[in-house]
Amino acid sequence: MQPSNSLESDRESSPTVSSGGISILLSLSTLPVVVGLLALKNVSQFWQQVGRDSEEIFRGDRLPLLTEPPHTSSESNRET
């Protein structure tokens, strides 16, 4: 009987969170989570757009076509 009394006295002396306190903590923590998710979504969309833009640059659609100058017979004689 003695150990159970000490457990009961420990429970009575330990702080407890009321249901009202839990709802306040939950409501206060919801806003940062939602803002974080929205920020993560926007950052993800930004990096996806950066990736698409870099693919367009490296694809070469916007680069000019380079033409080789025609070889003359004097240039071909120097190479051999």
Backbone as JSON Lines, residues from 0, in Angstrom:
{"i":0,"aa":"M","n":[0.81,-1.2,0.0],"ca":[0.0,0.0,0.0],"c":[0.85,1.26,0.0]}
{"i":1,"aa":"Q","n":[1.97,1.21,0.63],"ca":[2.83,2.39,0.71],"c":[3.33,2.85,-0.66]}
{"i":2,"aa":"P","n":[3.79,1.93,-1.56],"ca":[4.26,2.39,-2.87],"c":[3.17,3.06,-3.68]}
{"i":3,"aa":"S","n":[1.95,2.56,-3.6],"ca":[0.89,3.17,-4.38],"c":[0.58,4.58,-3.89]}
{"i":4,"aa":"N","n":[0.7,4.82,-2.6],"ca":[0.47,6.17,-2.07],"c":[1.53,7.14,-2.58]}
{"i":5,"aa":"S","n":[2.77,6.68,-2.69],"ca":[3.82,7.58,-3.17],"c":[3.6,7.9,-4.66]}
{"i":6,"aa":"L","n":[3.09,6.93,-5.43],"ca":[2.79,7.18,-6.84],"c":[1.66,8.19,-6.98]}
{"i":7,"aa":"E","n":[0.65,8.05,-6.14],"ca":[-0.47,8.98,-6.19],"c":[-0.02,10.38,-5.8]}
{"i":8,"aa":"S","n":[0.86,10.49,-4.82],"ca":[1.32,11.81,-4.42],"c":[2.2,12.43,-5.51]}
{"i":9,"aa":"D","n":[2.97,11.57,-6.24],"ca":[3.77,12.08,-7.36],"c":[2.87,12.61,-8.47]}
{"i":10,"aa":"R","n":[1.79,11.91,-8.74],"ca":[0.86,12.36,-9.78],"c":[0.21,13.69,-9.42]}
{"i":11,"aa":"E","n":[-0.12,13.83,-8.17],"ca":[-0.77,15.06,-7.73],"c":[0.19,16.24,-7.78]}
{"i":12,"aa":"S","n":[1.47,16.0,-7.53],"ca":[2.42,17.11,-7.51],"c":[2.96,17.44,-8.9]}
{"i":13,"aa":"S","n":[2.86,16.5,-9.87],"ca":[3.38,16.77,-11.21],"c":[2.41,17.69,-11.96]}
{"i":14,"aa":"P","n":[2.95,18.6,-12.76],"ca":[2.07,19.51,-13.5],"c":[1.36,18.76,-14.63]}
{"i":15,"aa":"T","n":[0.14,19.1,-14.84],"ca":[-0.63,18.49,-15.93],"c":[-1.08,19.59,-16.88]}
{"i":16,"aa":"V","n":[-1.27,19.21,-18.12],"ca":[-1.73,20.16,-19.12],"c":[-3.22,19.93,-19.31]}
{"i":17,"aa":"S","n":[-3.97,20.98,-19.19],"ca":[-5.42,20.84,-19.36],"c":[-5.75,20.71,-20.84]}
{"i":18,"aa":"S","n":[-6.96,20.29,-21.12],"ca":[-7.37,20.16,-22.52],"c":[-7.41,21.52,-23.21]}
{"i":19,"aa":"G","n":[-7.69,22.56,-22.47],"ca":[-7.66,23.91,-23.04],"c":[-6.24,24.32,-23.41]}
{"i":20,"aa":"G","n":[-5.28,23.93,-22.58],"ca":[-3.88,24.23,-22.88],"c":[-3.39,23.48,-24.09]}
{"i":21,"aa":"I","n":[-3.84,22.24,-24.24],"ca":[-3.44,21.45,-25.41],"c":[-3.99,22.08,-26.68]}
{"i":22,"aa":"S","n":[-5.24,22.52,-26.64],"ca":[-5.81,23.12,-27.85],"c":[-5.11,24.43,-28.2]}
{"i":23,"aa":"I","n":[-4.7,25.19,-27.19],"ca":[-3.97,26.43,-27.46],"c":[-2.6,26.11,-28.07]}
{"i":24,"aa":"L","n":[-1.89,25.13,-27.51],"ca":[-0.59,24.75,-28.07],"c":[-0.74,24.22,-29.49]}
{"i":25,"aa":"L","n":[-1.77,23.46,-29.73],"ca":[-2.0,22.92,-31.07],"c":[-2.31,24.04,-32.06]}
{"i":26,"aa":"S","n":[-3.13,24.99,-31.65],"ca":[-3.47,26.08,-32.57],"c":[-2.27,26.99,-32.81]}
{"i":27,"aa":"L","n":[-1.41,27.18,-31.82],"ca":[-0.22,28.0,-32.01],"c":[0.82,27.31,-32.89]}
{"i":28,"aa":"S","n":[0.87,26.0,-32.84],"ca":[1.86,25.28,-33.66],"c":[1.36,25.01,-35.07]}
{"i":29,"aa":"T","n":[0.08,25.18,-35.33],"ca":[-0.46,24.92,-36.66],"c":[0.01,25.95,-37.68]}
{"i":30,"aa":"L","n":[0.01,27.21,-37.31],"ca":[0.39,28.27,-38.24],"c":[1.82,28.11,-38.77]}
{"i":31,"aa":"P","n":[2.82,27.88,-37.92],"ca":[4.17,27.69,-38.47],"c":[4.29,26.47,-39.38]}
{"i":32,"aa":"V","n":[3.56,25.42,-39.09],"ca":[3.6,24.23,-39.94],"c":[3.01,24.54,-41.31]}
{"i":33,"aa":"V","n":[1.87,25.21,-41.34],"ca":[1.23,25.55,-42.62],"c":[2.11,26.51,-43.42]}
{"i":34,"aa":"V","n":[2.67,27.51,-42.77],"ca":[3.56,28.46,-43.45],"c":[4.79,27.73,-43.98]}
{"i":35,"aa":"G","n":[5.33,26.81,-43.21],"ca":[6.48,26.04,-43.67],"c":[6.16,25.19,-44.88]}
{"i":36,"aa":"L","n":[4.99,24.57,-44.89],"ca":[4.6,23.76,-46.05],"c":[4.41,24.62,-47.29]}
{"i":37,"aa":"L","n":[3.8,25.78,-47.14],"ca":[3.64,26.69,-48.28],"c":[4.99,27.19,-48.79]}
{"i":38,"aa":"A","n":[5.89,27.5,-47.88],"ca":[7.22,27.95,-48.3],"c":[7.96,26.83,-49.02]}
{"i":39,"aa":"L","n":[7.84,25.61,-48.52],"ca":[8.48,24.47,-49.17],"c":[7.93,24.24,-50.57]}
{"i":40,"aa":"K","n":[6.63,24.41,-50.72],"ca":[6.01,24.26,-52.04],"c":[6.53,25.32,-53.01]}
{"i":41,"aa":"N","n":[6.62,26.57,-52.55],"ca":[7.11,27.65,-53.41],"c":[8.57,27.47,-53.77]}
{"i":42,"aa":"V","n":[9.38,27.05,-52.82],"ca":[10.8,26.81,-53.11],"c":[10.95,25.67,-54.1]}
{"i":43,"aa":"S","n":[10.14,24.64,-53.95],"ca":[10.18,23.51,-54.88],"c":[9.81,23.95,-56.29]}
{"i":44,"aa":"Q","n":[8.75,24.74,-56.41],"ca":[8.35,25.24,-57.72],"c":[9.42,26.14,-58.33]}
{"i":45,"aa":"F","n":[10.08,26.94,-57.51],"ca":[11.14,27.81,-58.0],"c":[12.28,27.0,-58.59]}
{"i":46,"aa":"W","n":[12.73,25.96,-57.87],"ca":[13.86,25.16,-58.37],"c":[13.47,24.33,-59.58]}
{"i":47,"aa":"Q","n":[12.21,23.94,-59.67],"ca":[11.76,23.24,-60.87],"c":[11.82,24.17,-62.08]}
{"i":48,"aa":"Q","n":[11.41,25.42,-61.89],"ca":[11.47,26.39,-62.98],"c":[12.91,26.69,-63.37]}
{"i":49,"aa":"V","n":[13.8,26.79,-62.39],"ca":[15.22,27.0,-62.69],"c":[15.75,25.83,-63.51]}
{"i":50,"aa":"G","n":[15.35,24.61,-63.17],"ca":[15.78,23.44,-63.93],"c":[15.27,23.47,-65.35]}
{"i":51,"aa":"R","n":[14.0,23.85,-65.53],"ca":[13.45,23.95,-66.89],"c":[14.17,25.01,-67.71]}
{"i":52,"aa":"D","n":[14.44,26.15,-67.09],"ca":[15.13,27.23,-67.8],"c":[16.55,26.81,-68.19]}
{"i":53,"aa":"S","n":[17.24,26.1,-67.31],"ca":[18.6,25.68,-67.64],"c":[18.58,24.65,-68.76]}
{"i":54,"aa":"E","n":[17.56,23.81,-68.82],"ca":[17.45,22.87,-69.93],"c":[17.26,23.61,-71.24]}
{"i":55,"aa":"E","n":[16.48,24.68,-71.22],"ca":[16.27,25.47,-72.44],"c":[17.57,26.11,-72.89]}
{"i":56,"aa":"I","n":[18.35,26.59,-71.95],"ca":[19.62,27.23,-72.31],"c":[20.56,26.21,-72.93]}
{"i":57,"aa":"F","n":[20.68,25.04,-72.31],"ca":[21.64,24.05,-72.79],"c":[21.13,23.28,-74.0]}
{"i":58,"aa":"R","n":[19.85,23.36,-74.28],"ca":[19.32,22.67,-75.45],"c":[19.82,23.31,-76.73]}
{"i":59,"aa":"G","n":[20.02,24.59,-76.74],"ca":[20.62,25.26,-77.87],"c":[19.65,25.89,-78.83]}
{"i":60,"aa":"D","n":[18.39,26.0,-78.48],"ca":[17.43,26.64,-79.38],"c":[17.76,28.11,-79.6]}
{"i":61,"aa":"R","n":[18.31,28.73,-78.63],"ca":[18.55,30.17,-78.72],"c":[19.97,30.49,-79.18]}
{"i":62,"aa":"L","n":[20.79,29.49,-79.43],"ca":[22.15,29.72,-79.87],"c":[22.21,29.82,-81.38]}
{"i":63,"aa":"P","n":[23.08,30.66,-81.91],"ca":[23.19,30.77,-83.38],"c":[23.89,29.54,-83.95]}
{"i":64,"aa":"L","n":[23.56,29.22,-85.18],"ca":[24.23,28.12,-85.86],"c":[25.56,28.6,-86.4]}
{"i":65,"aa":"L","n":[26.59,27.83,-86.16],"ca":[27.92,28.18,-86.64],"c":[28.2,27.4,-87.91]}
{"i":66,"aa":"T","n":[28.62,28.12,-88.92],"ca":[28.97,27.45,-90.18],"c":[30.47,27.41,-90.32]}
{"i":67,"aa":"E","n":[30.97,26.31,-90.86],"ca":[32.41,26.19,-91.09],"c":[32.77,26.9,-92.38]}
{"i":68,"aa":"P","n":[33.88,27.6,-92.38],"ca":[34.3,28.22,-93.64],"c":[34.73,27.12,-94.61]}
{"i":69,"aa":"P","n":[34.5,27.31,-95.88],"ca":[34.87,26.27,-96.84],"c":[36.39,26.09,-96.9]}
{"i":70,"aa":"H","n":[36.8,24.83,-97.06],"ca":[38.23,24.53,-97.15],"c":[38.73,24.87,-98.56]}
{"i":71,"aa":"T","n":[39.85,25.52,-98.62],"ca":[40.47,25.79,-99.92],"c":[41.59,24.79,-100.15]}
{"i":72,"aa":"S","n":[42.04,24.7,-101.35],"ca":[43.07,23.72,-101.68],"c":[44.4,24.04,-101.0]}
{"i":73,"aa":"S","n":[44.69,25.32,-100.74],"ca":[45.94,25.68,-100.08],"c":[45.93,25.23,-98.62]}
{"i":74,"aa":"E","n":[44.75,25.29,-97.95],"ca":[44.65,24.82,-96.57],"c":[44.8,23.32,-96.5]}
{"i":75,"aa":"S","n":[44.25,22.6,-97.45],"ca":[44.36,21.14,-97.42],"c":[45.78,20.7,-97.71]}
{"i":76,"aa":"N","n":[46.56,21.47,-98.48],"ca":[47.95,21.13,-98.74],"c":[48.8,21.35,-97.5]}
{"i":77,"aa":"R","n":[48.47,22.35,-96.69],"ca":[49.23,22.6,-95.46],"c":[49.0,21.52,-94.42]}
{"i":78,"aa":"E","n":[47.8,20.95,-94.39],"ca":[47.48,19.93,-93.39],"c":[48.21,18.63,-93.67]}
{"i":79,"aa":"T","n":[48.49,18.32,-94.93],"ca":[49.15,17.05,-95.25],"c":[50.63,17.14,-95.29]}
